[in-house]
C-alpha cells in the first residue's frame, strides 16, 4: 500500500471509537469517497480569483458589475490575495442577492445542514445491495458532475460487498466560506455546465474523458467565458454587445459546517468486518449550487462538491497542464 494510504489507515485507527479495524485494500478508501477522514487536511480548491477579460464585451460587463476601468483592473490583478478574496466576496454576494433574493442567501446555511443530512442518508442506503432506489434519490440532490463521480464509487462498493454507514450526530456551526456566480443566457449557462462536467470527468480520469474533451471544445467555440474574481460571464461568441442585466444567474456557495460525524466502511455479508471507523468532530466543506435562475423559475439547490473533491482534482489537472505547456 502507498505511504499515503498507510497514513490514512493509521489516522482512522487513532480517531476510531468503534471496533478495531484491520488493514484494507487501497481500492476501498483513499480519502476520496465520500469525504475526507477527520485527520486529513482540507483539500485546496481550484484558484478562481484571477481576472480574464480580453474583449470589449467583457470590459463592458466588468464595468457594469463592479464599476471601473484600467485602474480597477490593476487592483484586481495585483492586489494581495486577502484583498482579492474580500472583493470577490462582496462582488459575488451582490450578484447572488440581486439574482436570488436576500432571504435565499440568508437561509443557505440552514439549507446546507439539511442537505448534508439528506446526502448522508442516501449515500448509506445507496452503498448497500439493492441501493439503486437511493442512488436515484441522489440524482435529485447532487449536481451531474458529483453524481457521476459518486455513482462509480457506489457501484464499486456494492460489487466488493462493502457498504458505507454515515451518521451525523450533531451540527454545531455553519457559515458561508465563499460564493461564486455564473451569469449569462440560459443556453450559455447550459454550455458552461456541460463544460464543467466534461472537465471534471477528465480530471478524475473517467472513461468519458474523450467525449468530455469534445464537449468542452464545442462549448468554447459557441460561447465566450470570462472570469473576474470568481464571477463568470458566459456569452455567445457571435454577440458583439451584452446586456447589463444577465438573463440568468447560477450561484455556488461553499458552506463550512462543524459536524459530529461517524464514517464507517463495513465489508462482507456473512461475517461483516469493520474496515474503517472514523468517529470525530470536524469541519466539512459543502458546496451548494443553485439551479439556473430566470424570471419565474423556482429556486432549488444541489450539492456540487464535498470537501473540494472535484475542485481539487480540477486544480491538479490545471497545474499539470500549465507545467506541460511551460516545458
N, C-alpha and C positions, 0 to 999 in steps of 0.2 A: 504494500500500500504506500502511496506517496507520503512524504513527510507531513504535508498539509492535512491529509486525511487522518494521519495518526494523531496530530494535534487536536483535531476536531473530536475524535473519539475520546481523548483524554479530557478535553473540556467538558464534553457531555457527561462523562462519569463524575467529574468534580461537582457539577451542579445538580446531579440527579438526586431525587429524594425517594424514588420508587425502587423497583427491584434492580439488583445488579445486572448489568447488561454486558454482552460478550462482544468481541471484535466482529465486525460485519463487513461484507463486501462493499467496496467503494461505490459500486453501482447503486446502492440503496440511498446513500446520502452523502453529498459533498458540499453541504452548506448552501444548496441551491433551491431545494423544494421542501416545504412551501415557503419557508423563510429562514433567516439566519438562526443559528444556535445562540443562546444567551451570552456565551463567552466570546462570540465573534464581534469584530469591529464592523461598524456600519459601512456599507459599500459606498464608493464615490460615484455619483451620477455623472452623466454627460454634462459638459460645460455648455450652457446656452446663453451666456451673458455677453457674447461677442456681438459686434454690430456688422451686419451685411446689408448695405443699401447702395447699390451701384447704379440705379436708374433714376430718371426724373420722377417716375411714378412713385418709387419707394421714398424718395425725398419728400414728395408731397404728402404721402401718408404719414411719414415720421413727423413732419411739421404739424399736421393735423392732430396727431396723438399727443405729442409731448411739447410742441411749440419750440422751434429752434431752427438754426441753420448750421453754418460751418462751425461756429463756436460750440454749439450744443453737441455736435458730433465729436469734436475733440475731447470734450468732457467725457462722453460715453466711452470712447475708445481708450483713453489713457488714465481715467480715474482709478484709484485703488479699488481692489475687489470689494471691501466693505461698502464703499460709496456706491459702486455699481449694483450691489445687492439691494441696498436701500432704495435706489432709484427704480430698480426692477420691481421691487415690491409695490412701490407707490404707483407706478405705471400700470402694472397688471391688475392691481386691486381696483384702480379707477375703471379700467375696461370691464372687469368682471362685474362690478356693482352696476355699471351702466347697462350691461347686457342681461344679467340675471336678476337684478334687484338686490338691495341691501339685505333683505331678510334671508335670501337664499345663501348668501355668504356668511351671515351671522349663524346660520343653522348647520354649516358644513361640518363642524367638529362633531356635533351630535350625530350627524349622518354617518360620519366615518366610524364612530363607535358601533352603530347598528350594522354597518356594512361588514366590519371585522367579525362580529358575532355570526352574521349570516354566512360569510365565506368559510369561517371555521367549521360550522355545522355541515355545510355542503361538501367541503373537502374530505372531512372524516367519513361521511357516508359514501362519497364517490370512490374512495380508495378500496372499499370492500367489494366482495363479489356481489354482482347484481346492482352495482352502484351507478348504472347508466342513467337512471332517473335523476339522481342527484347531480350527475355530470350535466344533464340537460338544464338543471336549475342554475348551474354555474354560468351557462351561456347567457342567462338573463342578468347576471350581476357583474361579469367580467368583460373587459374590452376584448376585441377579437385577438389582439396580439398576445395578451396574457392568457386567454383561454387556450389558444393554440399551444402555448408553452406548457401549461399545466396539464392539458389533455394527454400529451405524450408521457409525462411523468406518471400520471394516474394509471394509464394503461400498463405501463411497465411494472408498477407496483402490484397491480392485480395479477399480471402474468407470473410474477415471482411470489405470489401468495404473501405479500407484505401489505399491511394496512397502516394508515396513519390515524392517530387519535389526537385531536386538538381540543383543548379545553381552555376557556377564558374564565378565570376565577374573579377577576375584577379589573376595571379600567379606572386608573387614578387621575389621569390628566389627558388633555387633548388640546393641541394648539396648531395653528397654521404655520408651517415652516416656510413655505414659499408658494407662489402662484405663477402660472404661465398661461398665456392666452393665444388662441389662433383665430384670426379674423379673415373674412373673405366671403365669396359666394358659396352657396351650399355645394355646388359642383366642385369648386376649388378645395373646400374642406374635405369632401369625399375623396378627392385625389390625394390630398395630404395624408389622410388616414390610411389609404392603401399603400402610400409610400412608407409610412411608419411601420406598418405591419410587415412590409417586404424587407425593410432594413433590419427589423428585429429578427426576422427569420434567418437572414444572412448572418447576423451577429451570433446567433445561437447555433449556427451550423446545421440548421434544419434542411431536410431533403428538398424543401420547397424553395431553396435559395436561388436556383437558376431562374425559375419563374418569377420570383420576387424581384430579382435584378431587372428583369424585363419590365415589370410593372413600375419600378422606380424610374426607369428611363422614360417610359411613356408619360408618367406624371410630370417629370421635369420638362418634357417637350411641350406639354399642353399648358402648364401653369408656371408662374414665376413665384418663388418663395423668398421672402426677405425676413430678416430677424433683427430686432432691436431689443436688447435687454430681456430676452425670453418671450417677447411678444412677436409672434409670427404673423406675417401678412401673406396670404395666398391670393394670387390674382391671375386671370387668364393671360397667357403670354402675348396674345394679339391685342390686348387692350392698351390704349395709349394714355388713358386717364382713369383715375379711380375716384370713387365717391368717398367723401369724408366719413360717412356712416356706412359700416360694413353691413352686408346682407345677413351675415350670421357670425356668431362668436362661439368658440368652444373653449372651455376653461378647464385647466388642470390644477389641482390643489394637492400639495404634499402636506399631510396631517401627521404630526408626531404624537404617538399615543404611548402613555406609560401604562403597561399592562402586566398583570399577573397571569402567566400562561404556562400551560404544560403541553409539551410536544413529545409524543411517543411514536416510535415505529415498532410494530409487532409483527413478527414473521412466523409463518407456519400455520397449519389448520388443525391438525390432530393434537399437537403439543405446542401451542403458541409460545414463543420466546420474545422477551423484550430486547430489541436491538438498540434503541436509543430512548432514554428517558430524560428529558430536559425540562426541569420544573423551576422556574425562576421569574423574577420581576425584571423587565427590560423595556427599553424604548423601541417601538416598532414604527417604521415609516410606511404609511398607507397613502397611495396616490389615487385620488378620485378624478374622474373626467366627466364633464357634463356632456350630454348629447348636443347635437347641433341646435343652436337656438336661432329661430327666426320668429317673426310675428305670428302669434297664435299657437306656437308649439309648446308642448308640455316639457317641464324641466325634469330630467332624470339624471342620475349619477351612476357611473360604473367604476369598478375598481380597475385601475390601469396598471398598477405596479405595487409590489410589496417588497420593502427593504431594497428598493432600487435594483431589483434583479435584472429587468430588461434594460434600464437606463445605463447601468454599469457595463453591461455587455456591449451596448452600443458605443459607449465611451472607449472601451478597449479596442473595438473594431476601428473606430475613427483614428485612434492613436497609431494603430498598426498601419493603416493606410497612409497616414501622414509620414510615418517613418519610411515606408516603402517608396513613397514619392521622393522624399529627401535623398534617398540612396540612388 
